[in-house]
Amino acid sequence: MNEPDRAVVTVDRLSKRYGDRSVLRDVSLRVHAGEVFGLLGPNGAGKTTTLETIVGLRRPTDGTVRVLGRDPSIDRRYVTERMAVQPQAATLFPTLTVAETLDLFASFYRDVRRPEEVLDELDLGEARRVRVKHLSGGQERRLLIAIALIGDPEIVVLDEPSAGLDPQARRNLWSIIRRQQERGTTILLSTHHMDEATQVCDRIAVLVDGAIAASGEPETLVREHAATATVTFEVPGRTTADELRSHDIPGEITVTAKGAVSLVGIVTDDPDAVLRRLTFSSGLRPRGFRVAHGSLEDLFIDLANRPASAAEGDRAHSP
Ligand SMILES: Nc1ncnc2c1ncn2[C@@H]1O[C@H](COP(=O)(O)OP(=O)(O)OP(=O)(O)O)[C@@H](O)[C@H]1O
């Protein structure tokens, strides 16, 4: 087990401006040892700028970034020996094979993992003799991740690792990330896929317009920000919203007639109370209950569409 509260990446009040354009404003976050931390946000929110500042490729205009206690733009060697970044596809040589490419990158490190083992973990064992220019998009992306892992880093930074992958390849990638976490690696990634954040991230921070709009465990954020659920069911014959309200059922009720039944939808923040009232006291003979809870996607859309001043209040929660 890792030390869960040891911060390996600390970002304090990071701001970045290009000329008079403000791209990041007061971004603060902590990534703890051994966790998978996700940076979420719509296009242009500042995810790449934040990650590139963390890896030392850009310097903050204001604020501080520390990786394992060091400034990554100054102690570059110390940091790059311990923190790996998934490179861009453009870094690869098209005529080298997969195995040759990994050997080349392995030669940059003092302590490396066995290339065959990394290739097998990334399901690239069978493609080891294929030239880079002949790889599929998914294989190329996995090779980029293999390159990030070959030096057995303490921290791995992945900028949109699932971009361009099909749903199955994305699921495979999530298993790879989880396996890497089990090896004790801390993983910092950016994504705009809500399902990815829910599936692989222990904690997330949502960046909107260069500022952190919310952060925490995905389930907690959903509970706090997307508290309502929708209960749907059907009732034989005809009923009305007024009749349901007369049974003291909490929530916003809509009723639609369909053939011999009435379809009912209730948006509520207390689905348990709705189900109790309906089954024990309404006498309505409801059936086919479904309860749909809010999702991270609802939260994301809500935060991305909120005016900047409304998101401001959430910043106090930044980790
Ligand atoms: N070197 C630069 N000079 C000026 N503006 C820049 C520079 N680099 C990034 N930006 C701007 O900063 C903003 C944030 O960009 P960034 O790439 O960090 O966002 P992102 O959240 O990673 O977006 P995406 O999901 O589209 O990759 C964008 O509006 C971008 O145009």
PDBQT file of the ligand as one rigid body, heavy atoms in Angstrom, charges set to zero:
ROOT
HETATM    1  N1  LIG A 401       2.029  29.144 -26.516  1.00  0.00    +0.000 N 
HETATM    2  C1  LIG A 401       0.801  29.667 -26.430  1.00  0.00    +0.000 A 
HETATM    3  N2  LIG A 401       0.557  30.963 -26.738  1.00  0.00    +0.000 NA
HETATM    4  C2  LIG A 401      -0.673  31.504 -26.624  1.00  0.00    +0.000 A 
HETATM    5  N3  LIG A 401      -1.776  30.825 -26.222  1.00  0.00    +0.000 NA
HETATM    6  C3  LIG A 401      -1.601  29.537 -25.909  1.00  0.00    +0.000 A 
HETATM    7  C4  LIG A 401      -0.322  28.884 -25.993  1.00  0.00    +0.000 A 
HETATM    8  N4  LIG A 401      -0.484  27.586 -25.611  1.00  0.00    +0.000 NA
HETATM    9  C5  LIG A 401      -1.789  27.437 -25.295  1.00  0.00    +0.000 A 
HETATM   10  N5  LIG A 401      -2.469  28.605 -25.476  1.00  0.00    +0.000 N 
HETATM   11  C6  LIG A 401      -3.902  28.837 -25.232  1.00  0.00    +0.000 C 
HETATM   12  O1  LIG A 401      -4.170  28.475 -23.887  1.00  0.00    +0.000 OA
HETATM   13  C7  LIG A 401      -5.470  27.915 -23.763  1.00  0.00    +0.000 C 
HETATM   14  C8  LIG A 401      -5.387  26.578 -23.032  1.00  0.00    +0.000 C 
HETATM   15  O2  LIG A 401      -4.763  25.640 -23.892  1.00  0.00    +0.000 OA
HETATM   16  P1  LIG A 401      -4.474  24.136 -23.447  1.00  0.00    +0.000 P 
HETATM   17  O3  LIG A 401      -3.834  23.463 -24.630  1.00  0.00    +0.000 OA
HETATM   18  O4  LIG A 401      -3.727  24.137 -22.175  1.00  0.00    +0.000 OA
HETATM   19  O5  LIG A 401      -5.951  23.618 -23.210  1.00  0.00    +0.000 OA
HETATM   20  P2  LIG A 401      -6.493  22.113 -23.094  1.00  0.00    +0.000 P 
HETATM   21  O6  LIG A 401      -7.444  22.117 -21.955  1.00  0.00    +0.000 OA
HETATM   22  O7  LIG A 401      -5.358  21.162 -23.043  1.00  0.00    +0.000 OA
HETATM   23  O8  LIG A 401      -7.288  21.970 -24.453  1.00  0.00    +0.000 OA
HETATM   24  P3  LIG A 401      -7.544  20.666 -25.390  1.00  0.00    +0.000 P 
HETATM   25  O9  LIG A 401      -8.472  19.771 -24.627  1.00  0.00    +0.000 OA
HETATM   26  O10 LIG A 401      -8.186  21.282 -26.595  1.00  0.00    +0.000 OA
HETATM   27  O11 LIG A 401      -6.194  20.056 -25.665  1.00  0.00    +0.000 OA
HETATM   28  C9  LIG A 401      -6.033  27.776 -25.170  1.00  0.00    +0.000 C 
HETATM   29  O12 LIG A 401      -6.921  28.846 -25.397  1.00  0.00    +0.000 OA
HETATM   30  C10 LIG A 401      -4.800  27.910 -26.041  1.00  0.00    +0.000 C 
HETATM   31  O13 LIG A 401      -5.127  28.501 -27.272  1.00  0.00    +0.000 OA
ENDROOT
TORSDOF 0
